[in-house]
């Protein structure tokens, strides 16, 4: 596959299923030979959390980052007061039981 940085040369990549997610690995040759490993996992018991750990290596240098994403909870509307039916009608309400008709 082509290199992500668009330099000449090729890259190799693979993905492996692991407990709770997947690990992606890529490596490329000169110039600036290096590798990248990214894991996308859900912590045990937290299906709404996604951890993305990325480690990049170029030559003798290495950097690792951890990103934590949390799925937002559905919006819960505040409690509302429901008025009795006569107050919701757009016209005067007539209850035949009240007038004895």
C-alpha positions, 0 to 999 in steps of 0.5 A: 500500500502507499505510504500515508505521508505520500513519500516514495516507497511502500508500507505494510499494514495489518489488523488483529482482533483482540479482546475488546477491540482491534489493533492496527499495525503499519510499517514503512521503509526509508526514507524515514523508516518507521512503524505505527501501532494503534489499538482501539479498545473498550475497557472491560464493562464500559461499552460507551468508552473507546480508548485509542492508543497510538505509538509511532516509531521513526528511527530511534524516536518514539511517541505514544498518545492515548485518546479516550472517547466517551459516547454522550448519554441521550439527552433527557428532557427536564420533567414537565407538568402535564395539564388536565385536558380542559386546559389544553383545548383551544376552545371552551371546554364543556363538560355535560356531567357538570351541568347535569345535561 
